[in-house]
Amino acid sequence: MKKLIPLTILLALICFTDANAQSCLEYGFTFSNQAHIDNFQTIHPGCTEIEGNVTISGEDITNLNGLSVLTHCGGHLSIFDNPLLTSIAGLSNLVAVEDGLTINKNPILEDLHEFENLMSINGGLVIRSLPLITSLQGLHNITSIGGGLEIRGNEALTDITALVNLTNIPGSLNVYDNDALLTLEGLDNIVSVEEIISIGGNDALENLLNLGSITSVGKTLMINGNTSLSGFEGLEGIKSVGENLQIGGYFYGNNPILTDLTGLEGLNYIGGIMSVSGNVAMLSFAGLENLDSIGGSLWIGKNIQLENLSALSNLKSIGGGISMDSNLLLTSLSGLDNIASSSINYISIYYNPLLLECEVQSICDYLAGTPEYVYIINNAIGCNNQEEVEEACESAGTPDLNIAGSILIFPNPAQSVITISIPPETEIDEIVIYNRLGQKVIYQDKAGNTVDVASLLPGMYVVTVVVDGIMIREKLVIR
């Protein structure tokens, strides 16, 4: 007579069997060769969920078909450095990844279409160094990620529209070195980025219009090395940057056709450093007219065509120093007048060969107090050292404005001769012309009001004229 198994024991056995059939590999697994993948279902029959991290990386891996039963990854899924992998078809049933998805250095992987059932990633998403993929189609059902989004070094990528369902990035947004990417269409619905936005090295990227829903950046906004980017239109909604604003850079590459910062009109607060450096076509900071305060230092350097700082006239406080260097056409610090001197920690102004007006209110007030650190050198006469600036500050409030406002230099641009018009009953004491290196190239002492400039090479110069003890400075262009 057969013994009957009690019902409660039978149900327990069924539940135990089902549980084990659904999950395996609590501590994860690294699939380092094709045999690991091919034998997975044999070694782990019925397993549809790997509980730990999964790494797929092997020199002989050509397909992932042996993983076709997987629906969940309980840890991080990394598909990394597989030189022979052309398809991810074996992961077509994957629905969720609990701790991030990284697809990196798979040189002949052609597309991501087989991820079409993937709906959630609780960590970050990294798409990196996939030279053959042209789009992110297959990721269109992902509605949320739990970390950052990195799209980097994908040479043929032109289309990221599959990401259109993302609305928030809890980590950083990094779009870098995608040479063929024309637009950021697909990021249109992202409202906030909690950490860093970094857009750089995308040679074909023409605009940022598809970032128009973003209202705040939790940490740093960094835009550099985008050779076709002509403006920041699309960023009008950004009111604040929690840490640093970096446009261009000495080491990260510039934005070579960017002429101003139009598109940042909504920005009124930067929590850290503002750095605008190495942008070779930058003429002005138009777009920053509403910027009110900076929590760190103001760094402006190597913008070789920057002509003025007038767009910063509403800037009232900074939390660090002012550094100006190697801005070859900058003649005045006008625009920085309204910065409270008590908020300035140091000033460093050097190698701006045409900069001759540094006696703005903020600088004068800082120098009149007990300055912590001052470095002023190799600018134009009048701003060539601390003593010159202090002297200009002392005389700034006292000149005869009627005389100063009546001194004219013409024609400008000039080719052969310039004329200096002065008020009646006044006399020219001296005329000095400096080149872009700050070198004196012409000097006249009480010698009339015309100057022969035919010997000067074409370019930008600075003319200083002293009339009855009052000095004015003007830019002069020789053609």
Secondary structure, DSSP 8 states (H G I E B T S, - for coil): ------HHHHHHHHHHHHHHHHEE-TT-EEE-SHHHHHTHHHHSTT--EE-S-EEE--TT----GGGTT--EESS-EEEE--TT----GGGTT--EESS-EEEE--TT----GGGTT--EESS-EEEE--TT--B-TT-TT--EESS-EEEE--TT--B-GGGTT--EESS-EEEE--TT----TT-TT--EESS-EEEE--TT----GGGTT--EESS-EEEE--TT----TT-TT--EESS-EEEE-TTT---TT----TT-TT--EESS-EEEE--TT----TT-TT--EESS-EEEE--TT----GGGTT--B-SS-EEEE--TT--B-TT-TTS-GGG---EEEE--TT--B---HHHHHHHHS--S-EEEESSSTTSSSHHHHHHHHHHHTSS-HHHHTT-EEESSSBSSEEEEE--TT--EEEEEEE-TTS-EEEEEES--SEEE-TTS-SEEEEEEEEETTEEEEEEEEE-
